[in-house]
Amino acid sequence: MKPELIRCPWPTDELYRRYHDEEWGVPVHDDRLQFEFLILEGAQAGLSWHTVLKKRENYRAAFDNFDAEKITRYGDKQIAELLGNAGIIRNRLKIHAAIQNAKAFLKAQAEFGSFDAYLWRFVDGKPIINHRKNMKEVPARTAISDVMSKDLIQRGFKFVGSTICYANMQAIGMGNDHLVTCFRHKELSDFS
């Protein structure tokens, strides 16, 4: 019998475990997926990540698989459809923010050659490997997420406060916040 893997304490069900084991903290260098995480992290504001994760496939369908160019063209008809879509978080401000963020995303892509180049410059292009022993040591924000948030806001992004930015950094692997006891910590530290 295979020994049970030791993982961070927060994955409480199969969906969360899969996300933790396969995605969380894995360095992402794909602009579309980075945009997806940015929109989903903004949708999470005031809610749990688990709530958003359960709606992720609905978000992909509702937001044209996070195609930023298509989203920039959303008008009243699409906004009304999104507000009526029970499969996503129907918050008018968050929906408008997603459209605004698509516009800001395309501008950042144009300026830096890719959104990836823009985002990863905040960590000098490589993940920060943290060595946290328990969840109390994991901060809600950092000096880097403060700087990133301020820069995103200046570029016209919405729902990108420092806490959202730090959650995004964790999600896309800009920082390894798996606890040192978690099997993923070593795997992702070696990966970097």
Salt bridges, closest charged atoms under 4 A:
ASP13 OD2 - HIS50 NE2 2.57
GLU14 OE1 - ARG17 NE 3.66
GLU14 OE2 - ARG18 NH1 3.98
ASP21 OD2 - ARG7 NH2 2.55
ASP21 OD1 - HIS20 ND1 2.69
GLU23 OE2 - ARG56 NH1 2.70
GLU36 OE1 - ARG32 NH1 2.78
GLU36 OE2 - ARG56 NE 2.74
GLU36 OE2 - ARG60 NH2 2.93
GLU57 OE2 - ARG60 NH1 2.55
GLU81 OE2 - LYS77 NZ 3.25
GLU111 OE1 - ARG155 NH1 2.75
ASP116 OD1 - HIS29 ND1 2.74
ASP146 OD1 - ARG141 NH2 2.93
ASP151 OD2 - ARG121 NH2 3.24
ASP151 OD2 - ARG155 NE 2.75
ASP177 OD1 - ARG132 NE 2.71
GLU187 OE1 - ARG184 NH1 2.55
ASP190 OD2 - LYS186 NZ 2.75
